[in-house]
Structures are given as C-alpha cells and as structure tokens.
Amino acid sequence: MKNFFKKTLPLILCLVLCAAMTILATGCGVKKSEGPYSTKIYKSGTIGKGATSFNLDVVNAEGKTVNLKVKTDETTVGAALLKLEVIAGDDSEYGLYVKCVNGDVADYDKDQSYWAFYINGEYAMTGVDSTTIEADATYTLKVEK
C-alpha cells in the first residue's frame, strides 16, 4: 500500500499542477474576439498590474456595461488599454481611431456608430491615446451614433 502511494501521489500532483498551469496560460477564462479588430473580452473586475489605477466603463451598443479597474504603469489611457488588449483600431493623422472595445466593434461606415470617449462623465476633448492617466479617474468608452 505504501508503494502505491509513493508512485501514484506524485503522478496525481503532477497532473493537478499541469491543469493549473493550463488554466493560467489561457488567461483564466478571458476570451479573445475574432476579426480584423481583435481584443480580449473581459468581465467586470480588476485587470493589469501597476502602480496607478483608474476605472473604465465600457458601454456597448445594446447598453450592456462592463466596469473594469485598470492597474498600469503606462502614462496614457490608450497605451494602458492597448497593452491589455482592451481596445484595437487604426492609427490616423489624428491618433488612434478606436474601432473595437472589449470584443465589440463600432463601424461608422456601416451604421454611423463610433466609440465615444468620456473622462469623469464629460465628453473628452482629447483622444484615448493622448489622454494622460489620472489616478482613480473614471474613463468611459461608449458606442454612440
């Protein structure tokens, strides 16, 4: 009986460790959207690591809201969200044109919808990629027409 446990227990522990590593490697359930503008799809909660944190509310076309607390060492909102793959879009002469947020695409050419950017409830006068992070501020990306 002792011999059985000496051989079987390490095998079981190894299998449990492999399963745990697989779960961690796949992002603990965070999915990734498909298409030309691919992002991760987060549920509400805390994402990222870093000394500075801010709140991000994502409101899709159906009005569904995802609330994220973003932790980062980046200096701009855009850089933090790009690094965490929350947003994707096209570079333009005016900066980043955000087309996909948290897996949802807004396509102005298709239906005149776009991602509006708000800072503490006020429509932003700067783009997401040129907005310096304010600790504990609330940024909102919302589909509008």
N, C-alpha and C positions, 0 to 999 in steps of 0.2 A: 504494500500500500504506500509506503514512504517513497519507493522508487517511482510509482505512478505520479505522485505529486511533484517530485523533483523534475520529471520530464514534461509533464502537462502544464504546470503552473507557469513556467517561463514562456511556453508557447501561447497560452491564453493572454498573458500580459503583453506579449509582442503584438498579437492581433488587436488588442484594445488600443495600444499605442499607435499602430498603423491607422486604425479607424479614426482616432482623434486627429492625427496629422492630416488625413484626407479632408476632414471637415474644416479644419483651419485653412488649408490650402485653397479651398473653394470659396472662401470669403464668408463663412458662417451663414450661408443662406442668401447672401446678396447676389442677385441675378444681374445679368448684363443684357441690355436691349440689343436688337439687331438693326441693320440698315446702315446707310451712309453716315448717320449721326448716332453713334452708339455710345451709351452711357451706362453706368451702373444704375440699378434700381434699388433705392434704399427705402426702408420703412422708417417711421419716426424714431428718433433716438439720437445718440451721440456717435459722430464719425470723426475719424482723423486723430492725429496726435500732435501736440504742440503747446506752446506757452500761452497763445492767445485763443480766445474762443468768441464765437458770435452765433447768433441764431439765424437760421434760414428757413423761411416758409416757402414751400413750392405749391402753387395752386394750378392744377391742370384745367383743361377746357371744360370738364364736367363739374368743376368746383371742388374736387377732392383735394384736400390739403395734407401735405406731409411736413411735419415740423422736425427740423434737424438742428442739433447743436454741433457746430463745426469747430474742431480744435486744429490749429495750424501754426506753423512758423512762417508762413508766407506773408507778404505785406499787402497784397491786394486781394479783394474778394474773388476776382476772376482766376488768379493764379491758384488760390486755395481750392476752388471748385473744379478747375481743370485737373489739378493733381489728383483729386479724389474721384475723378471721372463722374462728377455730378452733372456737368454741363459739357456740351460739344457744339461746334458751329463753324463758321467761316471767318477767316481773317479778312478784313477790308481796310480801306484807307481811313475809316473812322474807328477802327478797333475790332474787337471780336463781335461778330453778329451771332448771337446765341440762337440756335435752332432747336436744340434738344436739351431738356432738363429732366433728370431722373427717369429717363426712358420715354418721355412724352415729347413728340415733335410738334412744333408750331410752324406752319408753312404759309407765309404771306402770299406767295404766288398761287397757292391752291385755294385758300379760303380767307385771305386777309387777316389771319391770326398771327400774333407775334408774342414773344416773351417780354413783358413789361418788367422793369426793374425798379423796386422801391427801397428807400432807406428810411427806417423807422416810420413807415406809413406814408412817406412823402415820395412822389414820383421823382426818381433820380435824375439829376442833371448831368451825370457822368455815366460812362459805360461801366459794366461789371468789371472789365479788365483794367480800368484806370481808377477804380474806387479803392482808396486806402482803407484797410480794415480798422474799424473802431471796436475795441473790446466790448463785448456784451451788446452790441447793436443788433437790431433785427433787420435783416435784408429779406426782401420778398421777390420771388420770380413768379409772375402770374400770366397765364395766357389771356390775351385781350384781342379785340378786333377793332 
